[in-house]
Each structure stands twice: as structure tokens, then as C-alpha cells.
Amino acid sequence: MIGSYSGSIAEGLPAGQYVLSVTADQGVPWTVQITQPRGVSGVALPTTLTGQGQEVVGPVAGGASLRIQATNTTTQGGNFIVEILGSDGSLQGLPINEIGSYSGSVIANLLSGGPYYLEINSDGAWSITVSFG
């Protein structure tokens, strides 16, 4: 990434030791927060989540299917991506992958049963309502 950044990402990693490598301009402050959410119950559905840019939100409760209703206002015409991650970080679904602004609703099926995290990648503001499919 070039320039300033504020956001979050999720990685499902096996147990072990890891090294984090950060390259930043000299004298520019930075922080990194690493968390390992375990055994956290999800927020009851339906729920609405809002944000801007790249962010991981959740967990949300769920079953074998979820309805994802989303709007995204792009600032630079980039992709709007919503991934559903299991509580172990595994990719459960990719219900939305669109270029530019988006407004719509999809149902993600064949999910593991939750709770779930949503990893959103956007260059603008977004709002997502999650409900049972």
C-alpha cells in the first residue's frame, strides 16, 4: 500500500510463530493490532453494519444461509468485495464482488453455521444489513 492506511484484514492461520514485516517511511508513526478472536458469539440477526474502506466486522450469528443487503458508494471506481469468513478465518463465501458503486441483495448458501465475520474491501462508504437467508 502506498500512502496512509487505516483498516483491518482477517487471516486464518494455523498455530505457530509468525513474523510481521512492516515497511514505512522514516519518522512516520504506525501501529498494528493483532487479535485472535476465539469463542465469541455473534450479534443477533438482523443487524446493520456501516463503515468506510477496508474493514473486518463481526462476528454475526447465522445459519447455513445469510441474506446480505449492501450499498457502497465508491470514491474512485474500485471494487466492492464482501467475503464471509468462518470463526476460524476460513472463507465461507464471496457474495459480492462488483466494480464501482453497488446497491443490492444476495443470499449466501451452504455456510458452516456461524458465527461469521465479514471482510469488506471498498474505497468508499458502505452499509450492510445481514439477516437469515
N, C-alpha and C positions, 0 to 999 in steps of 0.2 A: 504494500500500500504506500502510495506517495501522498504526503501531506498529513494533516491531522486526522485522527480517527477516534471515534467513540462508539463502542458497540460490544456485542458478545457473540460467541460461537460455541457450538457444542461438539465434543469429540467423545465417542465411545471407545475407550481404550482398555486393553487387558491390564491386569495387575502388573506392576513393575515400577522401575525407576525411569524417569524421563528428564531430559534437559531442555529448557526453553531458551531459544536463541532470539534476542531482540536486537535489531539494528536501528539506531535512532541518531538524529543529529546531535552533535556535542552541545551540551548545555540546555537541551530541551527536556523538560521533565516528563516522565511517563510512569504509569502504574499498570500492573497486571494483577487480576484477582483470579485465582484458580479455586473452584469449588467441586466437591464430589457429592451431589445430592443423592441420598440413599434413603429409602423407606419413607419418602414424603408423599402423603396422599394428595390427590388432585382436587382443585377447586371444582365445586359442583357446577353442572351444566344446566341451562345455558349460561355462558359468560362472554363478555366482550372485552377484548384486549386492544390497546392502542399503543402506537409508538411511532418512531421515525428511524429509518436506516436499518442497519443490520442488528438483529436482536434475537435472543432466545428467551421465550416466555413460557410460563407454566410452573408446575405441572397442572394439567386439567384432567378431570375424571373422564371416563369414557368406556365405551364398549367395543364391539367388533366393527362398528362403523361410526363415523363422525360426519356431521354436516359443517362445512366451512363456508361462511359467508364473509366476503372480504371486499374492501375498497382500498385502492392505492392511488396516490397522486404522485406521479413521478416528477422529478425536477430536471432530469437530463435524458429521459427516454430509455433508461436502463431496464434490466429485468426486474420482475417482481416474482419472487420464489417463496413458497411456503412448503416446508418439509415437516412431516410428523415423525417425531422420534420417540421410541420407547423409553421407559425409565432407565434402561441400561445404555442408552445412547444409540441403539440400533435404528436404522432408517425403516420406518413403518409405511411411509407413503410420501408421494410428491404430488399433492392435489393441485397445486397452482405453479405454473412456470410460464409467465407471459412477459412480453416486451411492452413497455410503456404503462400508462395508467390502466387500471383494472377495476371493474365492479362486477361481481358475480357470486355464484354459489355452486359448490361442488360437494359430492358425497364421496368420502374415502372409505372403502370397504376392506375386509379381510385384515383388520388390525388385531394386535395381540391382546387387547382388553384393557390397556391403560394401567396407571396414569401415563399421560403423554406430555411431551414438551413440543412446542412449535418453534422452528428456526426460520426466521423471516429474513429475507435479503431484499432490500429496497433502497432506492436512492431518494425516497421521499417519505411522506407521512402515510400511515396505514391504520386500518381498523379491521379487526377480525372478530366475528361472533362465532363461537363454537357451540354446537348443540348435538344431541344424539341424532344419528342418521336414521 
